[in-house]
């Protein structure tokens, strides 16, 4: 997910879900398209992110296998901050205690591999590292950078999101009611629309593409025009000549435009533990 659920690696390659996995998410997709949101996938993404945060900081942190996995994979900056904001100091303490122990142990191994040699060997390595265009780096540096490329929550979300995209195509092909609900909805944000075009291009048959790609394009442009009208009117409302005019649908036009453009909920409050 950035978009707000996303660190830079949140959007990975697509995985082909089987029919059983596809059917598992039909209810969620139907609920999303009925939600009235500016993007059904943003709605699903936010729900998925919150559920995964609750899972990580729920009783699961006391399970050795879960904590072992979170220790190895860690968390991106975005989800680390969300975990802090969520609360549950004890849960965070256990998770990051184990993560710190893992990182400390592994870093010591990497540092031990970078002990400079003696004499010419050390000088040669030093010169090589400073040569223009040299990509030489220490094992510790390489390892630290690689640790920033994965996140336990992002990984869980990515897998489920990919199945939901497969389910989206499954429902376009097999559920006419879903297709009609979709065409009557507020559509999809730009980042998620790119994912939809990709999965439809991969999974739909040629004749299905001829039907659905134009329809999805019409859905997208129609709703972009709607949001454009709203934000244009919001600006016009700041003209003194329109001070007594109706706001129409423009009061939240800025945040809805941001969502359409970037796939985020800028006005969302911090997600906190509700217990």
C-alpha positions in Angstrom: 0.0 0.0 0.0 2.3 5.0 1.1 -0.2 5.7 -0.9 -0.4 6.0 2.8 0.2 2.3 3.5 3.3 2.3 1.6 7.0 2.4 2.1 8.8 2.5 -1.2 8.7 -1.2 -1.7 5.0 -1.7 -1.0 4.1 -2.2 -4.6 5.6 -5.4 -5.7 5.0 -7.7 -8.7 1.5 -9.2 -9.1 0.8 -12.8 -7.9 -1.8 -14.9 -9.7 -4.4 -15.9 -7.1 -6.4 -19.1 -7.5 -10.2 -19.1 -7.8 -10.7 -20.0 -4.1 -8.6 -17.0 -3.0 -10.4 -14.7 -5.4 -13.8 -15.7 -4.0 -12.6 -14.9 -0.5 -12.6 -11.2 -1.1 -15.9 -10.7 -3.0 -17.7 -9.4 0.1 -15.0 -6.9 0.9 -14.9 -5.6 -2.7 -18.7 -5.3 -2.8 -18.6 -3.4 0.6 -15.9 -1.1 -0.8 -17.7 -0.2 -4.0 -20.8 0.5 -1.9 -18.9 2.7 0.5 -19.3 5.9 -1.4 -15.5 6.5 -1.2 -13.5 8.3 -3.9 -11.6 5.1 -4.4 -12.7 1.6 -3.5 -9.1 0.4 -3.2 -8.2 3.3 -0.9 -11.1 2.2 1.3 -9.9 -1.4 1.3 -6.3 -0.4 1.8 -7.1 1.7 4.9 -9.2 -1.1 6.3 -6.5 -3.6 5.6 -3.8 -1.5 7.1 -5.7 -0.9 10.3 -6.6 -4.6 10.7 -2.9 -5.5 10.2 -1.8 -3.0 12.8 -4.3 -4.4 15.3 -3.1 -7.9 14.5 0.6 -7.0 15.1 -0.1 -5.2 18.4 -2.8 -7.5 19.5 -2.1 -10.8 21.4 -0.1 -12.0 18.4 3.0 -10.3 19.6 3.2 -12.9 22.4 3.4 -15.7 19.8 7.0 -16.7 19.2 6.6 -17.4 15.5 5.0 -14.0 14.8 7.5 -12.1 16.9 10.3 -14.1 15.2 9.0 -12.9 11.8 8.6 -9.3 12.9 12.1 -9.4 14.3 13.6 -10.5 11.0 11.4 -8.3 8.7 11.0 -5.2 10.9 8.9 -2.2 9.9 9.1 0.7 7.5 9.2 4.3 8.8 5.5 4.8 8.1 4.3 1.7 10.0 6.8 2.3 12.8 5.1 5.7 13.4 1.6 4.2 13.1 2.5 1.6 15.7 3.7 4.3 18.1 0.6 6.4 17.5 -1.7 3.3 17.9 -0.6 2.8 21.5 -0.1 -0.4 23.4 3.3 0.4 25.0 3.8 -3.2 26.2 3.1 -4.7 22.7 5.5 -2.2 21.1 8.1 -2.9 23.8 8.1 -6.6 23.2 8.1 -6.3 19.4 11.0 -3.8 19.3 12.9 -5.5 22.0 13.1 -8.6 19.8 13.8 -6.5 16.7 16.6 -4.7 18.4 18.1 -8.0 19.6 18.0 -9.4 16.1 19.5 -6.2 14.5 22.2 -5.9 17.1 23.3 -9.6 16.6 23.2 -9.4 12.8 25.0 -6.0 12.7 27.8 -7.4 14.8 28.3 -10.2 12.3 28.4 -7.7 9.4 30.8 -5.4 11.2 33.1 -8.3 12.0 33.4 -9.0 8.2 34.7 -5.5 7.6 37.8 -5.5 9.8 40.5 -3.8 7.7 43.4 -5.9 6.7 47.0 -5.0 7.3 49.4 -3.1 5.1 48.8 -3.0 1.3 45.6 -5.0 1.6 44.0 -2.2 3.6 45.3 0.5 1.4 44.1 -1.2 -1.7 40.6 -1.5 -0.3 40.7 2.1 0.8 41.8 3.3 -2.6 39.2 1.1 -4.3 36.4 2.6 -2.2 37.4 6.1 -3.2 37.8 5.5 -7.0 35.4 7.5 -9.0 32.3 5.4 -9.9 33.3 2.7 -7.5 30.3 0.9 -6.0 32.4 -0.7 -3.2 30.6 -0.7 0.1 31.0 -2.4 3.4 29.0 -5.5 4.3 27.5 -3.6 7.2 26.3 -0.7 4.9 24.9 -3.1 2.4 23.0 -5.1 5.1 21.7 -2.0 6.8 20.3 -0.6 3.5 18.7 -4.0 2.6 17.0 -4.0 6.0 15.1 -0.8 5.0 13.6 -2.5 2.0 11.2 -4.8 3.8 8.4 -4.4 6.3 6.2 -7.0 8.0 3.0 -5.1 7.7 3.7 -3.9 4.1 4.4 -7.6 3.1 1.1 -8.8 4.6 -0.8 -6.0 3.0 0.9 -6.5 -0.4 -0.1 -10.2 -0.6 -3.7 -9.5 0.3 -4.0 -6.5 -2.0 -2.7 -8.6 -4.9 -5.4 -11.1 -4.2 -8.0 -8.4 -4.1 -6.9 -7.2 -7.5 -7.3 -10.7 -8.8 -10.8 -10.8 -7.2 -11.6 -7.5 -8.9 -11.1 -9.1 -12.3 -12.9 -12.2 -11.2 -16.0 -10.1 -10.3 -15.9 -8.1 -13.5 -16.0 -11.4 -15.4 -18.6 -13.2 -13.2 -20.8 -10.7 -11.4 -22.8 -8.3 -13.5 -24.2 -6.6 -10.4 -20.7 -5.7 -9.2 -19.9 -4.2 -12.6 -23.0 -2.0 -12.5 -22.3 -0.9 -8.9 -18.7 0.0 -10.0 -19.9 2.1 -12.9 -22.3 4.0 -10.5 -19.5 4.6 -7.9 -17.1 7.5 -7.5 -14.4 5.4 -9.2 -10.7 4.9 -8.3 -7.7 7.1 -7.5 -5.0 7.5 -10.1 -2.4 5.2 -8.4 -4.9 2.4 -7.9 -6.2 2.9 -11.4 -2.8 2.1 -12.8 -2.9 -1.2 -10.8 -6.4 -1.9 -12.2 -5.2 -1.4 -15.8 -2.3 -3.6 -15.2 -4.2 -6.5 -13.7 -7.0 -6.2 -16.4 -4.4 -6.2 -19.1 -3.0 -9.4 -17.7 -6.1 -11.3 -16.7 -8.9 -10.3 -19.0 -9.5 -12.0 -22.3 -9.2 -9.8 -25.5 -13.0 -9.5 -25.9 -13.3 -8.6 -22.1 -10.7 -5.9 -22.5 -12.6 -4.4 -25.4 -15.6 -4.0 -23.1 -14.1 -3.2 -19.8 -11.0 -1.0 -20.5 -13.1 1.8 -22.2 -15.8 1.5 -19.4 -13.1 1.9 -16.7 -11.6 4.8 -18.6 -15.0 6.5 -18.7 -15.5 5.9 -15.0 -12.2 7.4 -14.2 -12.5 10.5 -16.4 -16.1 11.2 -15.4 -15.2 11.2 -11.7 -12.1 13.3 -12.3 -14.3 15.9 -14.0 -16.6 15.8 -11.0 -13.8 16.4 -8.5 -12.4 19.1 -10.8 -15.7 20.9 -10.7 -15.7 20.7 -6.9 -12.2 22.1 -6.4 -12.8 24.8 -9.0 -15.9 25.9 -7.1 -14.1 25.9 -3.8 -11.6 28.4 -5.2 -14.5 30.5 -6.6 -16.1 30.6 -3.2 -13.1 32.6 -1.9 -14.2 35.4 -4.3 -16.1 37.9 -2.2 -18.8 37.9 -4.9 -19.6 34.3 -4.1 -19.5 34.6 -0.3 -23.2 34.0 0.0 -23.4 31.3 -2.6 -23.9 27.6 -1.8 -20.8 25.6 -1.1 -22.3 22.7 -3.2 -20.0 19.7 -2.8 -16.8 21.7 -2.4 -16.1 21.9 1.4 -13.9 18.8 1.4 -12.7 19.2 -2.2 -9.0 19.6 -1.3 -8.7 16.3 0.6 -10.8 14.4 -2.1 -8.6 15.8 -4.8 -5.5 14.8 -2.9 -7.0 11.3 -2.6 -7.7 11.1 -6.3 -4.2 12.2 -7.2 -2.2 10.4 -4.6 -4.3 7.6 -3.1 -4.2 9.0 0.5 -6.6 10.2 3.2 -5.0 13.5 4.3 -7.8 14.4 6.7 -7.8 11.0 8.6 -7.2 11.2 12.3 -4.4 9.1 13.9 -5.5 5.5 14.2 -5.4 4.6 17.9 -6.2 1.5 20.0 -9.9 1.5 20.7 -9.7 -0.6 23.9 
